[in-house]
Amino acid sequence: QVQLVESRGGVVQAGGSLNLSCAASGRTLDRFNVAWFRQAPGKEREAAAINWSDGRVYYADSVKDRFAISRDNAKNTIFLQMNSLKFEDTAAYYCAADGGYSSVRPTSWGFWGQGTQVTVDS
């Protein structure tokens, strides 16, 4: 089992930055795929960024060149650096981890954090 706890999000002005973190316990993440998903009101949960254990990285087109996913295996923590935030980035953000095959589909991820709200004020 892996327990994931996201840092608190918050309200940010458009154009601003925010760094989310997700602390893991129970297992070390070095051999896990990790990801950040987000879900806006009335919309489906979508993958914002994925970092596979083999080093490959995925970003949704909507966040490419603005968001960066990273991990600190020594601290067993996942990060999402969000820059140039836009109103449409407003959503609940969830970190996820999985030790098997993982894709952009939320159903392919076995472990989830509780979510943290990010609101971008335009």
C-alpha positions as CSV (number, residue, x, y, z in Angstrom):
1,Q,0.0,0.0,0.0
2,V,1.0,3.5,-0.7
3,Q,-0.4,6.5,1.1
4,L,-0.2,9.9,-0.7
5,V,-0.7,13.3,0.9
6,E,-0.8,16.4,-1.2
7,S,0.3,19.8,0.1
8,R,-2.3,22.5,0.5
9,G,-3.1,24.3,-2.7
10,G,-4.5,27.8,-2.7
11,V,-5.6,30.8,-4.5
12,V,-3.2,32.3,-7.0
13,Q,-3.4,35.3,-9.3
14,A,-3.3,34.6,-13.0
15,G,0.2,34.5,-14.3
16,G,1.5,33.4,-10.9
17,S,3.2,30.2,-9.8
18,L,2.5,27.4,-7.3
19,N,4.5,24.3,-6.4
20,L,2.5,21.3,-5.2
21,S,4.1,18.5,-3.3
22,C,2.9,15.0,-2.5
23,A,4.5,13.0,0.2
24,A,4.4,9.2,0.0
25,S,4.6,6.6,2.7
26,G,4.2,2.9,2.9
27,R,6.5,2.1,-0.1
28,T,9.3,3.9,-1.8
29,L,8.4,5.5,-5.1
30,D,11.6,4.9,-7.0
31,R,10.1,2.0,-9.0
32,F,6.6,3.5,-9.2
33,N,5.1,5.6,-12.0
34,V,3.8,8.9,-10.5
35,A,1.4,11.5,-11.9
36,W,-0.6,14.6,-11.2
37,F,-4.2,14.6,-12.4
38,R,-6.7,17.4,-12.1
39,Q,-10.5,17.7,-12.2
40,A,-12.4,20.9,-12.8
41,P,-16.1,21.2,-11.7
42,G,-18.3,19.4,-14.2
43,K,-15.3,17.9,-16.1
44,E,-13.6,14.5,-16.1
45,R,-10.4,13.9,-14.2
46,E,-7.5,14.4,-16.6
47,A,-3.8,13.6,-16.5
48,A,-1.8,16.8,-16.3
49,A,1.6,15.3,-16.0
50,I,3.1,11.8,-15.7
51,N,6.6,10.7,-14.8
52,W,7.1,7.0,-15.5
53,S,9.7,5.1,-13.5
54,D,11.8,4.7,-16.6
55,G,12.2,8.4,-16.9
56,R,9.6,9.2,-19.6
57,V,7.5,12.2,-19.0
58,Y,4.1,13.2,-20.4
59,Y,2.4,16.6,-20.2
60,A,-1.1,17.5,-21.4
61,D,-1.1,20.0,-24.2
62,S,-2.8,22.5,-22.0
63,V,0.0,22.6,-19.5
64,K,3.0,21.9,-21.7
65,D,5.9,24.4,-21.2
66,R,4.2,25.7,-18.0
67,F,4.1,22.7,-15.6
68,A,6.9,20.5,-14.5
69,I,6.6,17.2,-12.7
70,S,9.5,15.9,-10.7
71,R,10.3,13.5,-7.9
72,D,12.7,13.3,-5.0
73,N,13.2,9.7,-4.3
74,A,15.3,10.4,-1.2
75,K,12.3,12.3,0.3
76,N,9.7,10.0,-1.3
77,T,8.0,13.1,-2.6
78,I,6.4,14.1,-5.9
79,F,6.3,17.7,-7.1
80,L,4.3,19.7,-9.6
81,Q,5.7,23.2,-10.4
82,M,3.0,25.3,-12.0
83,N,4.0,28.5,-13.8
84,S,2.1,31.1,-15.8
85,L,-1.1,29.9,-14.2
86,K,-4.4,30.5,-16.1
87,F,-8.0,30.7,-14.9
88,E,-8.6,27.4,-16.7
89,D,-6.0,25.7,-14.5
90,T,-8.5,26.0,-11.6
91,A,-9.2,22.5,-10.4
92,A,-8.7,19.9,-7.7
93,Y,-5.3,18.4,-8.2
94,Y,-4.5,14.8,-7.3
95,C,-1.2,13.0,-7.1
96,A,-1.2,9.3,-8.1
97,A,1.1,6.4,-8.1
98,D,1.2,2.9,-9.6
99,G,3.6,0.1,-9.8
100,G,2.3,-1.4,-13.0
101,Y,1.2,-0.2,-16.4
102,S,0.0,3.4,-16.2
103,S,-1.5,5.6,-18.8
104,V,-3.4,8.9,-19.0
105,R,-6.5,7.0,-17.9
106,P,-7.3,7.5,-14.2
107,T,-8.4,3.9,-14.0
108,S,-4.9,2.7,-14.6
109,W,-3.6,4.2,-11.3
110,G,-3.9,2.3,-8.1
111,F,-3.0,4.9,-5.4
112,W,-4.4,8.4,-5.0
113,G,-4.0,11.4,-2.7
114,Q,-7.0,13.1,-1.3
115,G,-6.7,16.1,-3.7
116,T,-6.0,19.7,-3.1
117,Q,-7.8,22.7,-4.6
118,V,-6.0,25.2,-6.8
119,T,-7.9,28.3,-7.7
120,V,-6.6,30.8,-10.2
121,D,-8.0,34.2,-9.8
122,S,-8.4,36.1,-13.0
